[in-house]
Amino acid sequence: GAVVSQHPSWVICKSGTSVKIECRSLDFQATTMFWYRQFPKQSLMLMATSNEGSKATYEQGVEKDKFLINHASLTLSTLTVTSAHPEDSSFYICSARDQYSPNRNTQYFGPGTRLTVL
Amino acid sequence: KQEVTQIPAALSVPEGENLVLNCSFTDSAIYNLQWFRQDPGKGLTSLLLIQSSQREQTSGRLNASLDKSSGRSTLYIAASQPGDSATYLCAVPNSGNTPLVFGKGTRLSVIA
């Protein structure tokens, strides 16, 4: 149980295009999902907190108009990188919290999406 | 603001050695602490989670300890194997509802 999937697992796009990344909790409901970004040889840095049915909360320095987050259901959050540029190339990882689990504060991580912007 | 530090940044050991990875955090008001493994280009694999009320957790050859008051955790790996080569990340939330703050990781190489 407690599986989180991400799609796509990797994507290559041209500069200026938009890319959507999906994060799904497969066997549990997640009112809260988190989006992290990891640059090469760096650790994971939180980008935003995605709350079902409400606006996402962005970390300082993360442009909300560039990284659009939608959490329309209890099992799906999407991150759209708009007008992508080469500096947006990174590994994007989501996590979800199973609110009904006995250990409901455990976060389960997706496998990540590698974005390369040419 | 919570900060997590991991030492050493990289470690290379011969196969069979026991080793210890260190993690420290600045704010001791943590809910739990997790250790993850990350293989190159891959996502995270959760290894151990220690609740704030616990002192240690064990899983196979792995043992993680937690000393909240001093803001430290260690991950002990017994009888290391080449397959243990990966980056090991330590992470803490400040409370149950906040996201994880990660250390920069320790890159482990186990040489056959």
HADDOCK unambig.tbl for C-alpha pairs under 7 A between the chains (distance, minus, plus):
assign (segid A and resid 34 and name CA) (segid B and resid 99 and name CA) 6.84 0.50 0.50
assign (segid A and resid 42 and name CA) (segid B and resid 104 and name CA) 6.12 0.50 0.50
assign (segid A and resid 43 and name CA) (segid B and resid 102 and name CA) 6.52 0.50 0.50
assign (segid A and resid 43 and name CA) (segid B and resid 103 and name CA) 6.42 0.50 0.50
assign (segid A and resid 43 and name CA) (segid B and resid 104 and name CA) 4.57 0.50 0.50
assign (segid A and resid 43 and name CA) (segid B and resid 105 and name CA) 6.77 0.50 0.50
assign (segid A and resid 44 and name CA) (segid B and resid 102 and name CA) 6.22 0.50 0.50
assign (segid A and resid 105 and name CA) (segid B and resid 96 and name CA) 5.10 0.50 0.50
assign (segid A and resid 105 and name CA) (segid B and resid 97 and name CA) 6.87 0.50 0.50
assign (segid A and resid 109 and name CA) (segid B and resid 44 and name CA) 6.57 0.50 0.50
assign (segid A and resid 110 and name CA) (segid B and resid 43 and name CA) 6.83 0.50 0.50
assign (segid A and resid 111 and name CA) (segid B and resid 42 and name CA) 6.66 0.50 0.50
assign (segid A and resid 111 and name CA) (segid B and resid 43 and name CA) 4.37 0.50 0.50
assign (segid A and resid 111 and name CA) (segid B and resid 44 and name CA) 6.78 0.50 0.50
assign (segid A and resid 112 and name CA) (segid B and resid 43 and name CA) 5.36 0.50 0.50
